[in-house]
Amino acid sequence: MVRRVDEASDVEPWRRRTRRSRRTRRQMPLWQELPLLLIVAFCLAVLIRTFLLQAFFIPSGSMEDTLLIGDRVLVNKIVYDLRDPVRGEIVVFRGTADWAPQLSDEPEPGFVGKLGRTIGDLVGVSRPGDKDFIKRVIGLPGDRVRCCDDQGRVTVNGAPLDEPYVLENSPLEPPPNRQECRSRRFDEVVVPPGQLFVMGDHRLVSQDGRCQGPVPIDNVIGRAFVIVWPSTHWTSLPVPETFDNLPKPVAAAGLGTPSSVPGSPENPENAGAITANTGDAAITLPIMGTLLITARSRRSSGTRHRRLHS
C-alpha cells in the first residue's frame, strides 16, 4: 500500500512556527534595546578602564617634544603586574607627598560639570588628577644615577646617556639643589629597592626626581605606549636605543647594604633621593578574571584621577 503525504498539511505548521518565532524575536522594540546596549557598552568601558587600558590627558610641557600639551596617551595598566619596569619607558604614576601638585586655575564646575567629570573619569576620558604625573624612567632599583659627565650627560652605573628626546636641558651653572630642579647637575643617587628614578624630557621646566624625591613602583599606574589623540600626533612610544646595553646595577635591588640606599635611617643625609618606574609596550588584552583582580589588588586602593603634571 502506498502512503500519500499531504504536503500542504506539512508545510503549513512549519510556516506558523516560523511566524511565531519572528514575532518572538521582535517583541523588544528599538527604544528598549538601545538603552540596554548603551548600559552594556558603558560597563565594558569601565571594566577596560579599571583593569586594562586608560587614556590620559597631557596638561603640561614637562615631556615635550615627546608629548605635547593636549595629547592623549593610552596607558597599559596591567603590564607591570606581569613584569618589572624597564629603563626608558614612559610611565604614569601617583606622586608621593614630596611631589608638589600643579595648581589649577580652572573655575569650580557646577553640578553638570561635576557629573560630566564623574562619567568621564569612569570611562577614562576626563582630565587627570592633581597627583598624577608622567615621566620617563631613568634608573631602576640599585642603579647609580648622577649628572653630569664631562659632556654634561646623565650617567647610569657609569654609562652616559645620549638623549636626543630632551627638548631643552637645564643649565649646568646652578649648583645642585634637592629643593628645586633648576640645575642639570645632581649628586649620585643609589635608587632604593622598590623605587624608580624618573625625569621629564623637557628638563628645563620638568619637576622630577632631581628635586621631588622617590617614586615607589607600587605607585605606578601603567606604561604610556601610544599617543592616540590628536590623530596628527599618533605614534608609538618605544624605548630609546640609548638605554640598550646599560650596565646592570652595582648591587641587585634589595641586596645592597642599608647605607647605600639614599633616605635610609642609616644614611639620613641622603634622604630625599630620587627613584622612578617603568612598564611594558605590549597590550595584554586577553588576560581577565582572577588574574586581573589579583594583580590589581597589589596596587593601593582609592580613586585614580587623570591630571598629569610636570
N, C-alpha and C positions, 0 to 999 in steps of 0.2 A: 504494500500500500504506500503511495506517495503522499507525503505530508506537505500541505501547502502552507506557505508562510504569508501572513498578511503584512506586507511591507509598510503599509500606511500606519497600522497599529503599532509597529515597532518604532517608526520614526517620530511619531507624534509625542510619545512620552519623553524622548530624548530632547526634542525641541522645548518642551515645557520645562525640563530640568535646566537647560541652558539659559532660558529666560529668567528663571528663578535665581540662578547663580549670578547673573548680571545685575539683577535688581539688588541682590545681597551686597555685592561689591560697591554699588553706588549709593549705599544707604547714607554714608557720611558726606555731606556737601563740602565744597571747597572752603567755604568760610569757617568751617570747623577744622578741616585738615591743616590749613595754613598756620594758625596759632600753634598747633601741635608740632608742626615741622620747625617752627621758629624756636620753640622751647627745647626741642632735641638739639638743634644746631647750637643754641646758647650753652647748653650743658656740655656738649662736646668741646666748645671753645674754652670753657672754664677748666675742664679736665686737662686739655692740652697745655693751657697757660700754667696750670698748677704743677704739672709733673714733667712736661717735656720741653716746650718752646715758649718763648715770650718775646714780644717786641719792646724795645727800649728806645726812648726819645733822647737825643743828644742836645742838651740846652747850653753847653759851654764850649769854649775853644781849646780846652786842655789837650785834646787829641788831634788837633789839626796838623797836617792836612789829611791824615788818615781818615778821620771822622770830622765832618763839618757840622756846625750848628744847624739843627733841624733834621739831620739824618735820623733814620730809624734802623736799628740793627736787630737782627734776630739772634737770640741767646739760647744756647743749648743748656738746659738746666739739669740734665742727668749725667752728663759726660764725666763730671768729677766724682760721681758716685761709683763710676766704673774704672777709673784710672786716676793717677796723680797728675797734677798740673805740669805744664811744660814751659820752659823759658820762651819768651817772645809772644806768647798768646795774649790776646786782649780779653780781659775779664771784667765782669760786673760784680761788685761786692758791696756789702753794707759796711760803712765806715765805723770804726770804734769811736769811743768818746774823744780821742785825740784828733779825729778828723772833723774839722770845722765845716758845718753845712753851708752851702751857698745861700745867701739871703735872697728871698724872693720879694720883688716889688709888685707882684700881682695883687689886685684888689680881692678882698674876700668874696668868694662866689655866693650867689643866692641859692635858694632851695633847688631850682632847676639845674644850676651849675654843679652843685654838690651831687645831685642824683646822677647827672651825666658822668661825673668823675668816678662815682662808685661803679657804675656799669662798665665804664672804660677800664677801670682797674681790674675788674673781674675777667674781662676778655683780653687784657694785656695791651691796650692801645692808648691808655691815658698817659699823662706826663708823670715822670718818676718822682720818688720821694726825696726829702731833703738829705737823707743819709745814704743814698745810693750813688756810687761812683763807678767810673770806667777808666781803667789804666792798662798799661802793658806790663806783663811780668818780666822782671829783670833777674831776680835771684830766687832760688829755691832754698828750702831748709838746709843749713850747713854751708851755703855759699858765702864767699867773702867778696863783698861788693864795695868798690870805692871809686872816687873820681878826684884827681884825674891822672892819666899817664902824661908823658912829655908832649903828647899831641892833643891833650885836652879831652881824652876819651874815657868813658866809663869802663872799668875793668871788672870781670867776674872771674874769681880764682886766678888772678894774674893775667888773664887773656883780655885784650882790648876788644871793645865792640865798635865796629863801623856801623853807624846808624843813619842810613840815608832817609829814614822816615822822620827824623827830627826836623821840624819846621824852623824854629828859632831856638837856639840854645841859650842857656843862661850865661851871663858874663863870668869870666874867670877871676876878675879883680876882687869882688867882695869876699871877705873871709867866710869860711863855713860857719853856719849858724843853724842849730837844730830847731830854733823857734820860727824860722822863715825860710822860704825856698828861693831867695834871690840869687844865691851863688850856685854856680855849676859844681863847685868843689864840695866834697863832704868826706869825713873820715871813714876809714874802713869799717864796714858793718858785717858782722857774722850773723846771718839770718837765723833766728831762733827756730827750734823744732816746731812744726805745725804752723809756720807762718811764711809769708812771702814778702819780697821787696818789689814794689811797683812804682812805675814812673809814667808820666804823661809824655806824649810825643811832642807837644808844644812846650818845651821846657821853660821858656821864658815866662809863661803865665801859669804853668801847672803847679798846683799844690799837691805834693805827692809824698812818697816815702822819705824823701830828704828831710822833711820837717814835720810830717804828721804821724810818723810812727808806724808800727807794725800793722799788718792786715792778717788776721787769722784765716787759715784755709777754710775753716768752718763758716766764715762769713761770706764766702764766695757764692754768688747766686748761679753763675754759669759762665760759659765762654761765648763771647760775641764772635760769630763766624761768617756773617754775611751782612752787607748793607742792603736792605730791601726797599727803602724809600728815601728820596725820590728815585724814580726809575732811571734817571740820568746818572745817578751815583752808584747804581747797582754793581757790586763787586764782592768777591770773597775776601776774607781777612786771614791770609795764611801766616805762618811763622816765617819771619825774615831769615835769609841764609846766614846772617851774621851770628845767629845763635847755634849754628851747626858746629858740632865737634868742640864745644867748650869743655874745659877740664871738669872733672867731677868734683863735688865738694871735698874740701880737705878732710872734714870729719863728717861721716854719714849722719843724716838727720836723726837726732835723739841720742847719738853716741858721743857727742862732744862733752867735754867737762863743763860744769856749770859756769866757770869763769870765762869760757869762750863765748858764752851766749849773752849778747847785749840785753840789758834790762833785767838780768837775773839778780836775785838777792845777793849773791856772792860778788856781783860786779855792778853795783848801783851806778857807778859813773857812766856806764854805757846805757842807762835807761833811756827809753825813747827811741832806740834804734829801729830801723825800718824792715818791713817784710812785704811779701806780695803773694798773688795767687795766679793759677793758670787753668787751662781746660783742654778739651778735645775738639777737633774740627768736624768729625763725622756727626751726622744726625742719627740718633738712635731712636727711631720711632716705634719699632715693633715691641719693645720691652714694656710690659704693662703689669697690672695686678700687684701681687705681693712684692715683687722686686722693687717697683716704683715706690710703694708705700713704705717699705723698709728702708730704702735708700734715702728718701726724703726725710725720714724721721731722724736722721743724723744731723740735719740742719736745725738750727734753733727755731722755735715756733714763733709765730707772730706774723702780722701782715707785712708784705714786702711791696713797697710803693716803687715808683719808677722814675724819679728825677735823678739824672746822673750829673755829677758835678766835676769841676776842675780840681 
